[in-house]
Amino acid sequence: MTQSPASASPAASSPTGRGPIGTRHLLHQQPAIFEQGTAGRSGASLPPCDVPAVDPAACFGELSRAQPAGLPEVSEVDVTRHFTRLSRWNYAIDIGMYPLGSCTMKYNPKVNERVARMPGFAGLHPAQPLSTLQGALELMYRLEEVLREISGFARVTLQPAAGAHGELCGLMMMRAYHQSQGRHPKKVLIPDSAHGTNPASASLNQFETVAVKTGSDGLLHADAVRAAIAQHPGDIAGIMITNPSTLGLFEEQIAEITQAVHAAGGLVYMDGANFNALLGKVRPGDIGVDCMHFNLHKTFTTPHGGGGPGAGPVGVSARLVPFLPTPTVEKDGDSYRLDWHRPQSIGRMRSFFGNFGMMVRAYTYIREMGGAGLSQATEMAVLNAVYLRARIQDVYPVCSERPSMHEVVVTDKRLKKETGVQTLDVAKRLMDYGFHPPTVYFPLVVPGALMIEPTETESKETLDEFADALLSIAQEAAQNAELVKSAPHGTALRRLDETRAARSPRLRWLPASATPAQKG
């Protein structure tokens, strides 16, 4: 998959508007691996079994199979070609820009991967004696220390396996804190500009959510927070605030908001998913935030997507330190140990000690960048978003006149009114230009939103190509709206029925002879 030159629209390459992607194998509908091969074919040559046969039922009882597993009968070359072809249908950060707003899909430096694959790290097992894990424990201790310094918190736990898992962990600690004070508040304030996982995390902790509306400028105002608190006197456990918000705006009244929540006996949880815009500029712990998760797979360049593993460490203020998950890593002289004896701890959040490979990658990145480099990364992330905004805002109106931070949210209202082309159409047509679409229809408070985050890793040339593609699509919409509405044209699969895919997904292959009950 390649990007078309900015000067040439894919629409000019063929009557159908087919883009630069296209070989026989890429455009061919690849059958499932189970539908390939033939009976008796194998990709392995094994010698005859030289030990007595064993009755599976005697070994596994009711878990033994009555029939063979029904695995594909294919050769090695069949397997290699099948999965290689499928891989070429996929988009990846090593292929091109991933402008997914709020997800911060940035390039993963290869030095991170090299360090994570060092035998001393990759070959460890968490059940080894602690005396043989000293290097790993030291790295975890040091990572906690640098995250603590970067964020201004008293301590950090590395256990959570993702951002949402970090939210769950943070709210569990907040609930434990209130219980230790003899309080049982039930309400958590959540702005309408917060991440969608915030209310889910609150509900999982048996909290009731109270929506707080942002102002016409897209910002959360302290007066709105105080009004929400007044409606629920004595029953506010805290607030979950995303800063910068999903609108790509810095919450300018954050200090006043934290003071109002603290005065009501609540705690402040800050969603750190957008911390990529604050590194080296703002320390949440210094402005009254009690708890925040870091996304190592967003801010600190560890791999993101594909089902994980991720990592969502959580930083806490001093009042929440007693409730950190166990075990914590402690330093005694020149050695490191695990502390399991924490009476007020919420307990373990993750098997063993967290996703260690992600910790190695994030620590490598932080050490490579240094303080000045992390600050520069923030500056470049904001600059790239501001530049992209300037390039496209005359055609795609911005959601707010306030300065953009690391991402910019634009709408389809002008394009939709003038041509009938909508956000989803633009996203699908971008694929013909060789770009992964940005986040669409989120945040929900912005109708027809396109949420674009270029990150600091993209060059001006790439940003110009992306902006040119968006502007070219707007021109196509004015000249031939159907071309855009029927996109994509040059991908392996054309536009899918996304509603059906979401409501009736096929999660496993079944033979044509499967019964309706088996097909679900």
PLY file of the C-alpha trace (Angstrom):
ply
format ascii 1.0
element vertex 520
property float x
property float y
property float z
element edge 519
property int vertex1
property int vertex2
end_header
0.00 0.00 0.00
1.50 3.28 -1.09
0.49 6.88 -0.99
-0.43 8.59 -4.24
1.46 11.76 -5.12
-0.22 14.84 -3.71
-0.44 16.30 -7.22
-2.39 13.38 -8.68
-5.85 12.39 -7.55
-6.62 8.65 -7.66
-9.78 9.59 -9.52
-7.66 10.44 -12.54
-6.00 7.02 -12.70
-9.07 5.08 -13.85
-12.77 5.60 -14.57
-13.68 3.90 -11.31
-11.41 6.08 -9.22
-9.27 3.12 -8.26
-6.28 4.24 -6.23
-2.64 3.20 -6.30
-3.28 -0.09 -4.51
-3.79 -3.10 -6.67
-2.25 -6.42 -7.61
-4.03 -9.62 -8.43
-3.40 -11.06 -4.98
-4.34 -7.92 -3.07
-7.65 -7.53 -4.85
-8.48 -11.21 -4.83
-10.93 -12.38 -2.20
-8.64 -14.63 -0.19
-10.47 -17.78 1.02
-10.13 -18.90 4.62
-7.17 -21.17 5.33
-9.65 -23.96 6.17
-10.98 -23.78 2.61
-7.58 -24.35 1.05
-5.43 -27.47 0.64
-6.53 -31.04 0.22
-6.92 -34.15 2.34
-3.62 -35.64 3.43
-1.48 -32.62 2.53
0.95 -31.49 5.22
3.65 -28.92 5.71
5.64 -31.13 8.08
7.58 -34.37 7.72
7.58 -36.28 10.99
9.17 -39.68 11.65
6.98 -42.58 12.78
6.11 -42.49 16.44
8.65 -44.56 18.40
6.75 -44.76 21.68
3.61 -46.75 22.54
0.34 -45.15 21.55
-1.66 -43.56 24.38
-5.41 -43.50 24.73
-6.33 -39.78 24.90
-9.40 -40.54 26.98
-7.18 -42.11 29.64
-5.08 -38.94 29.81
-7.67 -36.21 29.36
-10.94 -37.86 30.30
-13.99 -35.90 29.14
-11.72 -33.21 27.67
-10.39 -35.60 25.02
-11.69 -35.15 21.46
-14.00 -37.69 19.91
-12.92 -36.47 16.45
-9.71 -34.85 15.18
-9.55 -31.07 15.51
-10.18 -30.49 11.81
-7.10 -28.40 11.18
-6.33 -27.15 7.64
-4.41 -29.65 5.52
-2.05 -27.34 3.65
1.61 -27.18 2.68
4.17 -24.75 4.06
4.05 -22.62 0.93
0.24 -22.46 1.15
0.45 -21.19 4.71
3.20 -18.69 3.94
1.44 -17.21 0.93
-1.93 -17.10 2.65
-0.80 -15.11 5.65
1.60 -12.96 3.65
-1.24 -11.93 1.35
-3.47 -11.16 4.31
-0.71 -9.08 5.88
-0.49 -6.99 2.72
-4.15 -6.06 3.11
-3.42 -4.60 6.53
-2.31 -1.08 7.27
0.51 -0.50 9.74
2.42 2.36 11.31
5.51 1.19 9.41
3.60 1.75 6.15
2.19 5.20 6.70
0.52 7.79 8.87
-2.14 6.69 11.38
-4.11 9.92 12.05
-6.48 8.33 14.58
-7.47 11.12 16.93
-7.21 10.33 20.64
-5.47 7.01 19.92
-2.00 8.50 19.38
-0.80 5.89 16.91
2.80 6.93 16.48
5.89 5.26 15.18
7.55 2.65 17.41
11.34 3.21 17.36
13.23 0.06 16.48
15.72 0.58 19.31
12.83 -0.14 21.69
12.27 -3.48 20.03
15.96 -4.33 20.09
16.23 -3.71 23.81
13.02 -5.62 24.59
14.46 -8.62 22.73
17.70 -8.71 24.72
17.95 -12.23 26.22
18.28 -10.83 29.73
14.80 -9.34 29.40
13.04 -11.54 26.86
14.14 -14.80 28.47
12.91 -14.06 31.98
10.04 -15.81 33.71
8.22 -13.97 36.51
8.19 -17.08 38.70
11.99 -17.11 38.92
13.59 -16.40 42.29
13.82 -12.67 42.99
17.59 -12.94 43.14
17.57 -13.71 39.41
15.13 -10.91 38.55
17.09 -7.99 39.96
17.68 -6.36 36.57
13.99 -6.49 35.69
12.95 -5.17 39.09
15.47 -2.35 38.81
14.06 -1.35 35.42
10.52 -1.37 36.86
11.65 0.72 39.83
13.40 3.20 37.57
10.43 3.43 35.20
8.16 4.19 38.13
10.57 6.89 39.27
10.75 8.63 35.88
6.98 8.48 35.40
6.57 9.92 38.87
8.98 12.75 38.07
7.32 13.45 34.72
3.82 13.61 36.22
4.36 15.04 39.70
2.69 12.15 41.54
3.80 10.54 44.79
3.94 7.00 43.40
3.11 4.95 40.32
1.87 1.39 39.84
2.90 -0.40 36.66
0.41 -3.26 36.89
-2.57 -2.19 34.72
-2.50 -3.69 31.25
-4.22 -0.87 29.33
-5.66 2.61 29.72
-9.16 1.41 30.61
-7.63 -1.08 33.05
-5.79 1.85 34.59
-9.07 3.73 34.96
-10.56 0.73 36.75
-7.53 0.56 39.03
-7.61 4.28 39.81
-11.29 4.29 40.67
-10.84 1.24 42.87
-8.20 3.16 44.82
-10.46 6.21 45.03
-13.31 4.07 46.36
-10.99 2.43 48.90
-9.82 5.86 50.04
-13.37 7.07 50.66
-14.21 3.89 52.55
-11.14 4.39 54.74
-12.55 7.82 55.63
-15.91 6.32 56.54
-17.57 7.74 53.41
-19.51 5.97 50.69
-20.22 8.55 47.98
-21.93 7.21 44.87
-21.54 9.89 42.19
-18.72 10.54 39.72
-18.81 13.65 37.54
-17.93 13.06 33.89
-17.80 15.85 31.28
-19.38 15.25 27.89
-15.91 15.75 26.37
-14.39 12.81 28.27
-13.31 9.48 26.83
-16.03 6.87 26.40
-14.31 4.41 28.72
-14.68 6.78 31.69
-18.37 6.11 32.43
-17.85 2.38 31.88
-15.02 2.32 34.42
-17.14 4.25 36.90
-20.04 1.83 36.48
-17.77 -1.16 37.00
-16.88 0.37 40.36
-20.57 0.70 41.31
-20.50 4.48 40.87
-23.30 6.45 39.27
-22.20 8.91 36.59
-23.31 12.51 36.44
-22.83 14.16 33.04
-21.47 17.69 33.04
-21.83 19.75 29.86
-18.98 21.71 28.39
-19.45 25.33 27.43
-19.98 26.74 23.96
-16.20 27.15 23.72
-15.71 23.40 24.20
-14.15 23.80 27.64
-15.32 22.46 30.99
-16.14 25.38 33.26
-15.65 25.38 37.01
-19.11 26.91 37.50
-20.69 23.91 35.74
-18.77 21.56 38.02
-19.79 23.48 41.13
-23.42 23.40 39.98
-23.28 19.61 39.52
-21.72 19.22 42.97
-24.48 21.34 44.51
-27.10 19.01 43.04
-25.58 16.05 44.90
-24.38 17.40 48.27
-22.06 15.04 50.11
-22.35 12.35 47.44
-19.50 13.23 45.06
-16.73 10.61 44.93
-14.81 12.56 42.32
-14.54 13.68 38.74
-13.02 12.01 35.69
-11.65 14.63 33.36
-9.76 14.10 30.11
-7.10 16.77 29.64
-6.53 17.75 26.91
-10.11 16.82 26.17
-11.35 14.75 23.26
-11.95 18.06 21.49
-8.18 18.54 21.47
-8.44 21.46 23.92
-6.54 22.11 27.12
-8.90 22.46 30.06
-7.88 25.95 31.12
-9.85 25.87 34.39
-8.43 22.56 35.58
-6.87 24.02 38.75
-10.13 25.71 39.77
-12.05 22.52 38.99
-9.78 20.38 41.18
-10.21 22.86 44.05
-14.00 22.68 43.75
-14.02 18.87 43.75
-11.63 18.64 46.69
-13.74 21.12 48.66
-16.69 18.77 48.18
-14.69 15.83 49.54
-14.11 14.28 46.13
-10.99 13.19 44.27
-9.81 14.09 40.78
-9.09 11.41 38.19
-7.43 12.67 35.03
-7.58 10.50 31.95
-3.97 10.53 30.73
-4.64 9.19 27.25
-3.74 12.60 25.80
-0.66 13.11 27.96
1.28 13.23 24.71
0.36 16.94 24.63
1.61 17.72 28.13
5.00 16.02 28.51
7.51 18.44 29.96
4.91 21.21 30.10
2.36 20.29 32.77
2.64 17.91 35.73
-0.89 16.82 36.69
0.16 16.14 40.27
1.13 19.78 40.64
-2.34 21.05 39.76
-4.29 18.92 42.21
-4.92 15.73 40.23
-5.11 12.69 42.54
-4.90 9.90 40.02
-4.03 9.46 36.34
-3.24 6.58 34.03
-0.46 6.72 31.47
-0.80 4.93 28.15
2.67 3.56 27.46
1.34 2.48 24.06
0.33 6.06 23.24
2.65 8.52 24.92
5.80 6.41 25.12
5.83 4.68 21.69
5.22 1.08 22.70
3.14 -0.97 20.21
-0.56 -0.15 20.07
-3.51 -2.13 18.79
-3.87 -5.67 17.56
-5.25 -6.88 20.85
-2.24 -5.88 22.97
-0.41 -6.22 25.11
-0.65 -2.64 26.25
0.28 -0.97 29.50
-1.56 1.63 31.57
0.45 2.56 34.69
-1.35 4.74 37.22
0.14 7.65 39.16
-1.40 8.71 42.47
-1.19 11.51 45.00
0.06 10.84 48.53
-3.41 10.16 49.92
-3.86 7.18 47.57
-0.44 5.56 48.06
-1.64 3.12 50.77
-4.15 1.64 48.33
-1.75 0.83 45.47
-2.03 -2.68 43.99
0.29 -5.34 45.34
3.04 -6.12 44.95
5.01 -2.89 44.78
8.69 -2.83 43.86
10.86 -1.48 46.68
14.58 -0.74 46.84
16.65 -1.90 49.82
20.22 -0.68 49.48
21.48 -2.08 46.20
18.81 -4.75 45.80
15.13 -4.81 44.93
12.22 -6.70 46.44
8.47 -7.07 46.13
6.28 -5.75 48.94
3.13 -7.82 49.43
2.34 -6.56 52.93
0.15 -3.54 52.26
-2.97 -3.83 54.47
-5.03 -1.21 52.61
-4.09 -2.33 49.10
-6.83 -2.98 46.55
-4.95 -6.20 45.74
-3.44 -7.47 42.55
-4.64 -5.98 39.25
-2.67 -8.13 36.84
-1.10 -11.58 36.77
2.49 -11.34 37.93
3.74 -7.75 37.62
2.23 -6.31 34.42
3.23 -6.40 30.76
6.96 -6.23 31.29
7.94 -6.05 27.61
6.02 -2.79 27.27
7.83 -1.41 30.31
11.20 -2.15 28.69
10.17 -0.37 25.50
8.80 2.68 27.30
11.84 2.99 29.55
14.13 2.74 26.52
12.22 5.53 24.80
12.33 7.80 27.85
16.06 7.25 28.34
16.74 7.84 24.66
14.73 11.08 24.57
15.67 12.59 27.92
13.75 15.45 29.47
14.50 17.89 26.68
13.52 15.36 24.02
10.19 14.59 25.67
9.38 18.30 25.84
10.31 18.69 22.19
8.09 15.75 21.27
5.15 17.57 22.88
6.00 20.75 21.01
6.17 18.90 17.69
2.90 17.05 18.35
1.07 20.32 18.98
2.78 22.07 16.08
1.81 19.29 13.67
-1.83 19.44 14.75
-1.92 23.23 14.49
-0.31 23.11 11.04
-2.77 20.51 9.78
-5.64 22.56 11.15
-4.42 25.63 9.28
-4.21 23.64 6.03
-7.77 22.25 6.07
-9.98 24.48 8.25
-11.29 26.57 5.35
-12.88 23.44 3.86
-13.42 21.35 7.00
-14.59 23.71 9.79
-13.04 23.22 13.23
-15.23 22.36 16.21
-13.88 25.17 18.38
-12.06 28.43 17.89
-9.90 27.66 20.93
-6.26 26.71 20.19
-5.77 23.06 19.30
-3.37 20.93 21.25
-2.14 17.57 19.92
-5.18 16.86 17.77
-7.77 18.79 15.80
-11.47 17.99 15.47
-13.19 19.15 12.29
-16.71 18.56 10.96
-18.41 17.63 7.70
-21.18 20.21 8.02
-20.06 22.34 5.07
-19.26 19.38 2.82
-22.50 17.62 3.74
-24.60 20.71 3.09
-23.01 21.51 -0.26
-22.43 18.02 -1.73
-24.19 15.42 0.40
-20.83 13.76 1.13
-20.45 12.85 4.81
-17.70 12.02 7.25
-17.78 8.28 6.59
-17.47 8.88 2.84
-14.39 11.05 3.37
-12.85 8.39 5.61
-13.43 5.64 3.05
-12.06 7.75 0.18
-8.88 8.49 2.14
-8.09 4.78 1.85
-7.84 5.19 -1.94
-5.15 7.79 -1.33
-3.17 5.32 0.77
-4.03 6.83 4.17
-5.64 5.22 7.16
-8.77 7.22 8.04
-8.85 9.36 11.17
-11.25 8.71 14.04
-14.80 9.45 12.85
-17.99 10.54 14.62
-16.16 11.07 17.90
-16.39 12.95 20.16
-20.15 12.55 20.13
-20.71 16.21 21.02
-19.46 17.18 17.53
-21.81 16.13 14.71
-19.96 14.56 11.78
-16.61 14.76 13.52
-13.26 13.85 12.00
-10.76 13.63 14.83
-7.22 13.91 13.51
-4.01 13.41 15.48
-0.83 13.55 13.40
1.53 12.99 16.38
5.06 14.34 16.53
6.54 11.57 14.41
5.09 12.75 11.09
7.07 15.06 8.80
5.77 18.22 7.15
5.85 16.41 3.81
3.53 13.69 5.11
1.20 16.25 6.67
1.04 18.10 3.35
0.20 14.87 1.50
-2.56 14.12 4.01
-3.95 17.66 3.84
-3.80 17.59 0.04
-5.74 14.32 0.06
-8.49 15.79 2.24
-8.73 18.90 0.06
-8.74 16.79 -3.10
-11.60 14.68 -1.72
-13.59 17.85 -1.09
-13.05 18.84 -4.74
-14.12 15.38 -5.89
-17.25 15.69 -3.77
-18.16 18.92 -5.55
-17.51 17.46 -9.01
-18.62 13.83 -8.61
-20.14 13.12 -5.23
-20.97 9.52 -6.11
-17.27 8.75 -6.55
-16.66 9.63 -2.91
-19.88 8.10 -1.62
-19.01 4.72 -3.17
-15.39 4.68 -1.98
-13.11 2.87 -1.38
-12.35 1.68 -4.90
-8.78 0.42 -4.70
-8.77 -1.72 -1.58
-8.93 -5.48 -1.32
-12.50 -5.24 -0.06
-15.01 -2.57 -0.96
-17.24 -0.76 1.53
-18.54 -3.18 4.13
-21.83 -3.33 5.98
-20.46 -1.96 9.24
-23.77 -2.16 11.08
-24.08 -5.86 10.34
-20.42 -6.43 11.21
-20.93 -4.80 14.61
-24.20 -6.53 15.42
-23.65 -9.95 13.87
-19.90 -10.56 13.77
-18.45 -13.81 12.47
-15.75 -14.55 14.99
-14.78 -18.01 13.79
-14.82 -20.04 10.62
-17.51 -22.69 10.23
-17.96 -25.17 7.39
-20.86 -24.70 5.00
-22.48 -27.78 6.57
-22.71 -26.12 9.98
-26.19 -25.99 11.51
-27.97 -22.67 12.17
-27.43 -23.23 15.90
-23.67 -23.57 15.36
-23.62 -20.39 13.26
-25.38 -18.48 16.02
0 1
1 2
2 3
3 4
4 5
5 6
6 7
7 8
8 9
9 10
10 11
11 12
12 13
13 14
14 15
15 16
16 17
17 18
18 19
19 20
20 21
21 22
22 23
23 24
24 25
25 26
26 27
27 28
28 29
29 30
30 31
31 32
32 33
33 34
34 35
35 36
36 37
37 38
38 39
39 40
40 41
41 42
42 43
43 44
44 45
45 46
46 47
47 48
48 49
49 50
50 51
51 52
52 53
53 54
54 55
55 56
56 57
57 58
58 59
59 60
60 61
61 62
62 63
63 64
64 65
65 66
66 67
67 68
68 69
69 70
70 71
71 72
72 73
73 74
74 75
75 76
76 77
77 78
78 79
79 80
80 81
81 82
82 83
83 84
84 85
85 86
86 87
87 88
88 89
89 90
90 91
91 92
92 93
93 94
94 95
95 96
96 97
97 98
98 99
99 100
100 101
101 102
102 103
103 104
104 105
105 106
106 107
107 108
108 109
109 110
110 111
111 112
112 113
113 114
114 115
115 116
116 117
117 118
118 119
119 120
120 121
121 122
122 123
123 124
124 125
125 126
126 127
127 128
128 129
129 130
130 131
131 132
132 133
133 134
134 135
135 136
136 137
137 138
138 139
139 140
140 141
141 142
142 143
143 144
144 145
145 146
146 147
147 148
148 149
149 150
150 151
151 152
152 153
153 154
154 155
155 156
156 157
157 158
158 159
159 160
160 161
161 162
162 163
163 164
164 165
165 166
166 167
167 168
168 169
169 170
170 171
171 172
172 173
173 174
174 175
175 176
176 177
177 178
178 179
179 180
180 181
181 182
182 183
183 184
184 185
185 186
186 187
187 188
188 189
189 190
190 191
191 192
192 193
193 194
194 195
195 196
196 197
197 198
198 199
199 200
200 201
201 202
202 203
203 204
204 205
205 206
206 207
207 208
208 209
209 210
210 211
211 212
212 213
213 214
214 215
215 216
216 217
217 218
218 219
219 220
220 221
221 222
222 223
223 224
224 225
225 226
226 227
227 228
228 229
229 230
230 231
231 232
232 233
233 234
234 235
235 236
236 237
237 238
238 239
239 240
240 241
241 242
242 243
243 244
244 245
245 246
246 247
247 248
248 249
249 250
250 251
251 252
252 253
253 254
254 255
255 256
256 257
257 258
258 259
259 260
260 261
261 262
262 263
263 264
264 265
265 266
266 267
267 268
268 269
269 270
270 271
271 272
272 273
273 274
274 275
275 276
276 277
277 278
278 279
279 280
280 281
281 282
282 283
283 284
284 285
285 286
286 287
287 288
288 289
289 290
290 291
291 292
292 293
293 294
294 295
295 296
296 297
297 298
298 299
299 300
300 301
301 302
302 303
303 304
304 305
305 306
306 307
307 308
308 309
309 310
310 311
311 312
312 313
313 314
314 315
315 316
316 317
317 318
318 319
319 320
320 321
321 322
322 323
323 324
324 325
325 326
326 327
327 328
328 329
329 330
330 331
331 332
332 333
333 334
334 335
335 336
336 337
337 338
338 339
339 340
340 341
341 342
342 343
343 344
344 345
345 346
346 347
347 348
348 349
349 350
350 351
351 352
352 353
353 354
354 355
355 356
356 357
357 358
358 359
359 360
360 361
361 362
362 363
363 364
364 365
365 366
366 367
367 368
368 369
369 370
370 371
371 372
372 373
373 374
374 375
375 376
376 377
377 378
378 379
379 380
380 381
381 382
382 383
383 384
384 385
385 386
386 387
387 388
388 389
389 390
390 391
391 392
392 393
393 394
394 395
395 396
396 397
397 398
398 399
399 400
400 401
401 402
402 403
403 404
404 405
405 406
406 407
407 408
408 409
409 410
410 411
411 412
412 413
413 414
414 415
415 416
416 417
417 418
418 419
419 420
420 421
421 422
422 423
423 424
424 425
425 426
426 427
427 428
428 429
429 430
430 431
431 432
432 433
433 434
434 435
435 436
436 437
437 438
438 439
439 440
440 441
441 442
442 443
443 444
444 445
445 446
446 447
447 448
448 449
449 450
450 451
451 452
452 453
453 454
454 455
455 456
456 457
457 458
458 459
459 460
460 461
461 462
462 463
463 464
464 465
465 466
466 467
467 468
468 469
469 470
470 471
471 472
472 473
473 474
474 475
475 476
476 477
477 478
478 479
479 480
480 481
481 482
482 483
483 484
484 485
485 486
486 487
487 488
488 489
489 490
490 491
491 492
492 493
493 494
494 495
495 496
496 497
497 498
498 499
499 500
500 501
501 502
502 503
503 504
504 505
505 506
506 507
507 508
508 509
509 510
510 511
511 512
512 513
513 514
514 515
515 516
516 517
517 518
518 519
